[in-house]
């Protein structure tokens, strides 16, 4: 063995000493559970019995034949559509407003508007449960105070309003993140473009629509794809506020998976749902990374 090869092996061993702890943790807490979940999805098991019955693809067939799964998936798609539009648009508007130099206390407003993004989802769920409570909730009280009591409702107990109520609560959490990302993108826009537009006689609205927005196209795409991935993973706010009810009218894939595995003790079926969900998230992640690579290349 040559001296050069010995040095290369020595450098590799030193590098592995630093990589090994994180790699071991990743294998133990991520790779092995994923493999076990995929393996369990081919069995019928209640979580306690010492014997697991091999059923092959029967769990997957049951999932795709169950109307609740398709209903939950439709709710995820509805969540995607709503959360891509509302938090992103609201975040962009706030970012543009707070990037203007004439606005006083800009830093304070940025902190205040970003705060919902750092609050625990459990706390957010409790807050919005209080706001939307049909008896003492502040929303219904405000409606009654201003003479619109006819619109007061049991927002989380009505099949027609529950998804909209949850989506508003979810959007309230994410608009701060969209605002910060857009602010960062705006700070990187060359001021010379704005000056040229101003010299050409463009007003602020025209400047934003025809100059700023095209320059931020990649940022908007990444925000949309980030919302897309997060919408498939949504769980805490739905489970804490409605647990998928009433009558599965707010069920999403994550709550359906949790209820199947831990409430109904069908761990094989729950693992199959988890596997399907992982595939959906992996596809969205692949799209996200592809778009990210294009942004870097651009």
Protein Blocks (a to p, Z undefined) as FASTA:
>chain_A
ZZklmmmmmmmmmmmmmmmmmmmmmmmmmmmmmmmmmmmmmpccehlambdcdehjmmmm
mmmmpmklmmmmmmmmmmmmmmmmmmmmmmmmmmmmmmpfklghklmmmmmmmmmmmpcf
klmmmmmmmmmpmklgmklmmmmmnopammgccfklpfklmmmmmmmmmmmmmmmmmmmm
mmmmmmmpcfklmmmmmmnopafklmmmmmmmmmmmmmmmmmmmmmmmmmmmgmklmmmm
nnopahhllccfklmmmmmmmmnopaklmmmmmmmmmmmmmmmmmmmmmmmmmmmmZZ
